[in-house]
Amino acid sequence: MPEERLLAYYDLRCAPLSFDFAVYLSGLVGYARINGYKKITLCIYAPFYRKSNPIELGYSRGYEDRKVRNVLIDTAGLIPMIDDIILSRSGMLPQSSHSYPKNYDPTDPALQRGSGISLMPCTPIDIEKIYDGSGNPRIYKATDKGLEWIRLRFKKTKATITITLRNTEHNPYRNCSIDEFLLLWRSLKEAYPDKRIIVIPDQDDLLADYKSSGYDWELCPEAALDHELRLALYETSDLNISWNTGPAIFLLFSDSKYIVFGFWNEASAVSSRAIFDRKGPRFGKQLPWAIPNTQVIDWTSSTETDGRHMFATAKKILDR
């Protein structure tokens, strides 16, 4: 029988400094539950940052430190089981014996992780193996604080639909034109006048040029920066429409209704069919833990996805 507390590591020398971390946490919580742990101490190990691709090489000074706080620490703070977070900059590590998931070797080069300390793999296909159909990896839930904010901020006089944008300078091949989202927004307003449509801007855009602010739609910049508020808005909406952006991972591992567009683009090294075949979600399929008909990944090529297609797909769920 294991000890009640699990010491886990996330090693930024080889792990991504991105919302892929939210996938890692789902695997970590699932592993802890299956093996009888009650609490988790998470050590984020960052004596230096990985520089393995053009995106990471192009980060401006200070950008990585912001992502450690906003993406990693804030996201880990959403998980009640994680009640202790350590950030190690010095290279020193808290020592504890720990085990690894079944059939997982963290030093196996084929896994593209190469860390002798990181406890968990972190791709959707890895999560399928950890849960093996016996658990629910939908771990992202709205907090009482977030739900109270929703009540005060929006009064909830109308049902809501959210649209989550992606228009960052990092890997622009994964973006969707704001013009297409405007077409989607206008179509939704016309078809569903009784619903309030709330647009969540891209965090990088919000902190830079804020191009998404130059339009008539209702923006919620608070939710772009605060994950508790984002989750509460997602959970209380009739449908959440998102492009293939990092925060969409919260939807994939939640109980909220969603459509996620733009998963496939051969022009992008991180959105090709080969990537999804290898890392997941499995190309052309839905996640095995998705709620049928209300949690949908749209596998139309992102180069063929426009506002009309997004509206038609959303309408099928909203009218069901």
C-alpha positions in Angstrom: 0.0 0.0 0.0 1.6 3.3 -1.0 2.0 6.3 1.3 -0.9 8.7 1.2 1.2 11.5 -0.4 2.6 11.4 -3.9 5.7 13.4 -4.8 5.5 14.2 -8.5 7.8 16.2 -10.9 7.3 18.3 -14.0 10.7 18.7 -15.6 11.0 21.9 -17.7 14.4 20.9 -19.1 12.5 18.5 -21.4 8.7 19.1 -20.9 6.7 21.8 -22.7 6.0 25.1 -21.0 2.5 25.2 -22.4 -1.1 24.2 -21.6 0.0 20.6 -22.4 0.7 20.8 -18.7 -3.1 20.5 -18.1 -2.9 17.1 -19.8 -0.1 16.1 -17.5 -2.2 17.0 -14.5 -5.1 14.9 -15.6 -2.7 11.9 -15.9 -1.2 12.7 -12.5 -4.5 12.9 -10.7 -5.7 9.7 -12.4 -2.5 7.8 -11.4 -2.8 9.1 -7.9 -6.5 8.0 -7.6 -5.9 4.6 -9.1 -3.0 3.9 -6.7 -4.6 5.2 -3.5 -2.9 8.5 -2.9 -4.8 11.2 -1.2 -2.6 14.3 -1.7 0.1 15.4 -4.2 3.2 17.5 -3.8 4.2 18.8 -7.2 7.7 19.9 -7.9 8.2 22.0 -11.0 11.8 21.5 -11.9 13.3 24.5 -13.8 17.0 25.0 -13.5 16.7 26.0 -17.2 14.0 25.9 -19.9 13.8 23.6 -22.9 14.7 25.2 -26.2 13.8 22.5 -28.7 11.8 24.2 -31.4 11.5 27.6 -33.2 8.6 28.6 -30.9 10.6 28.1 -27.7 13.6 29.8 -29.3 11.5 32.8 -30.1 10.1 33.5 -26.6 10.9 37.1 -25.5 12.7 37.8 -22.2 10.4 37.2 -19.3 7.8 35.3 -21.3 8.8 31.9 -19.9 8.7 33.1 -16.3 5.1 34.4 -16.9 4.1 31.1 -18.3 5.5 29.3 -15.3 3.2 31.3 -13.0 0.1 31.6 -15.2 0.1 28.3 -17.0 1.8 25.9 -14.6 1.3 27.2 -11.0 -2.2 28.7 -11.6 -3.3 25.5 -13.4 -2.0 23.2 -10.7 -3.8 25.4 -8.2 -7.1 24.3 -9.7 -6.6 20.8 -8.5 -7.6 20.2 -4.8 -5.5 17.1 -4.6 -2.4 19.1 -5.3 -1.9 21.0 -2.0 1.8 21.7 -2.2 3.7 23.2 -5.1 7.5 23.5 -5.2 9.4 25.5 -7.8 13.0 24.4 -8.0 15.3 26.9 -9.8 18.5 25.8 -8.2 18.7 22.2 -9.5 18.1 20.8 -6.0 15.3 18.3 -5.8 13.2 17.1 -2.9 14.0 13.4 -2.5 11.5 10.6 -2.2 10.9 7.2 -3.5 8.3 7.0 -6.2 7.0 4.6 -8.8 6.0 5.0 -12.5 2.8 4.1 -14.3 2.6 0.6 -15.7 4.6 0.1 -19.0 6.1 3.6 -18.6 9.8 4.3 -18.7 10.6 8.0 -18.5 14.1 7.5 -20.0 12.8 5.8 -23.1 13.8 8.1 -26.1 10.8 6.9 -28.0 8.6 8.8 -25.5 10.5 12.0 -26.3 10.7 13.0 -22.7 14.1 11.8 -21.5 13.7 12.8 -17.9 14.8 10.5 -15.1 12.5 12.4 -12.6 9.3 13.3 -14.3 6.7 11.0 -13.0 4.0 11.2 -15.6 3.7 11.2 -19.4 1.5 13.9 -20.8 -0.2 13.3 -24.1 -3.9 12.3 -24.6 -2.9 8.8 -25.7 -0.8 8.4 -22.6 -3.9 9.4 -20.5 -5.9 6.7 -22.3 -3.3 4.1 -21.1 -3.2 5.4 -17.6 -7.0 5.3 -17.1 -7.6 2.2 -19.3 -11.3 2.9 -19.4 -11.6 2.7 -15.6 -11.6 6.3 -14.6 -12.8 9.8 -15.5 -10.0 12.2 -16.5 -12.4 15.1 -16.7 -10.7 16.8 -13.7 -11.3 20.6 -14.4 -14.2 21.9 -12.4 -15.5 25.4 -11.6 -14.7 26.6 -8.1 -17.1 28.3 -5.8 -15.1 31.5 -6.2 -15.4 31.3 -10.0 -19.1 30.6 -10.0 -19.7 33.5 -7.6 -17.8 35.8 -10.0 -20.0 34.6 -12.9 -23.1 35.4 -10.9 -21.8 38.9 -10.1 -20.2 39.7 -13.5 -22.9 38.5 -15.8 -26.0 38.4 -13.6 -26.9 35.2 -15.7 -30.1 36.8 -17.0 -29.5 34.9 -20.3 -28.0 31.6 -21.3 -24.5 32.0 -22.7 -22.3 30.7 -25.5 -18.5 31.3 -25.4 -16.1 31.7 -28.2 -12.4 31.2 -27.4 -10.0 32.9 -29.9 -6.5 32.0 -31.0 -4.6 34.9 -32.7 -1.1 34.7 -31.1 2.2 35.3 -32.9 3.5 31.9 -31.8 3.0 29.4 -34.6 0.5 31.5 -36.5 -0.4 28.5 -38.7 -2.6 27.4 -35.8 -4.6 30.6 -35.7 -8.0 31.3 -37.2 -8.9 34.6 -38.8 -10.8 37.0 -36.6 -13.0 37.6 -39.6 -14.2 34.0 -39.6 -15.0 34.3 -35.9 -16.9 37.5 -36.6 -19.0 35.6 -39.1 -19.6 32.9 -36.5 -20.5 35.4 -33.9 -23.0 37.3 -36.1 -24.6 34.0 -37.2 -25.1 32.9 -33.6 -26.5 36.3 -32.6 -29.1 36.1 -35.4 -30.0 32.5 -34.8 -30.1 32.7 -31.0 -31.2 36.2 -29.9 -32.1 34.8 -26.5 -28.5 33.8 -25.7 -25.6 36.0 -24.7 -22.4 35.4 -26.7 -19.2 36.0 -24.8 -15.8 36.1 -26.5 -12.6 35.1 -24.6 -9.6 36.8 -26.2 -6.2 35.1 -26.7 -4.0 35.7 -23.7 -1.0 36.7 -25.8 -3.1 39.1 -27.8 -4.6 40.6 -24.7 -1.1 41.4 -23.3 0.2 42.7 -26.6 -1.7 44.4 -29.4 -5.2 43.3 -28.2 -6.5 43.2 -31.8 -9.6 41.3 -30.7 -10.8 44.5 -28.9 -11.6 46.4 -32.1 -15.0 44.8 -32.7 -18.6 45.0 -31.5 -18.6 41.6 -29.7 -18.7 41.3 -25.9 -15.2 40.4 -24.6 -14.3 38.8 -21.3 -10.6 39.6 -20.8 -10.8 38.5 -17.1 -11.4 34.9 -18.2 -8.3 35.0 -20.5 -6.0 35.6 -17.5 -7.7 33.7 -14.7 -8.3 30.0 -15.1 -10.9 29.9 -12.3 -13.0 32.4 -14.1 -12.5 30.7 -17.5 -13.7 27.3 -16.0 -16.7 28.9 -14.4 -17.7 30.6 -17.6 -17.3 27.4 -19.6 -19.2 25.3 -17.1 -22.2 27.6 -17.0 -22.5 28.1 -20.8 -24.8 26.2 -23.1 -21.9 25.6 -25.5 -18.2 26.6 -25.7 -16.7 27.1 -29.1 -12.9 27.1 -29.2 -10.1 27.1 -31.8 -7.2 24.6 -31.3 -5.5 26.7 -28.6 -3.9 25.8 -25.3 -6.8 26.6 -23.0 -9.0 24.3 -25.1 -7.3 21.5 -23.1 -9.4 22.6 -20.1 -12.5 21.8 -22.2 -11.2 18.4 -23.3 -10.7 17.4 -19.6 -13.9 18.9 -18.2 -17.7 18.2 -18.1 -18.5 21.4 -20.1 -20.2 21.3 -23.5 -17.7 22.1 -26.3 -16.7 22.1 -29.9 -13.0 22.4 -30.6 -12.1 23.4 -34.2 -8.8 23.6 -36.1 -7.1 20.4 -34.9 -5.6 19.5 -38.3 -3.2 21.6 -40.4 -0.4 20.0 -42.3 1.4 23.4 -42.5 2.0 23.3 -38.8 4.5 20.9 -37.2 2.4 20.5 -34.1 -1.0 20.1 -35.9 -0.3 17.5 -38.6 -2.2 14.2 -38.9 1.0 12.4 -37.9 1.2 14.3 -34.6 -2.3 13.3 -33.7 -1.8 9.7 -34.7 1.2 9.6 -32.4 0.2 11.8 -29.4 -3.5 12.1 -29.6 -6.3 12.9 -29.6 -6.5 10.0 -32.1 -7.0 11.5 -35.6 -10.6 11.5 -36.7 -11.9 10.2 -33.4 -13.5 11.6 -30.2 -11.8 11.3 -26.8 -12.9 8.0 -25.1 -14.1 10.0 -22.1 -16.0 12.7 -24.1 -19.7 13.0 -23.4 -21.4 11.9 -26.6 -22.9 14.6 -28.8 -22.0 17.5 -26.4 -18.2 17.2 -26.4 -16.9 17.3 -29.9 -13.6 17.7 -31.7 -14.2 18.8 -35.3 -11.7 17.1 -37.5 -12.3 19.2 -40.6 -8.9 20.6 -41.8 -8.3 24.0 -40.2 -7.5 25.3 -43.7 -11.1 24.5 -44.7 -12.8 25.6 -41.5 -14.5 29.0 -41.8 -17.2 30.8 -40.0 -20.0 29.1 -41.9 -18.7 25.7 -41.1 -18.3 26.6 -37.4 -21.8 27.9 -37.2 -23.4 24.9 -38.9 -21.5 22.5 -36.5 -22.5 24.5 -33.4 -26.1 24.7 -34.5 -26.4 20.9 -34.5 -25.5 20.7 -30.9 -27.5 23.8 -29.8 -30.6 22.6 -31.5 -30.4 19.0 -30.3 
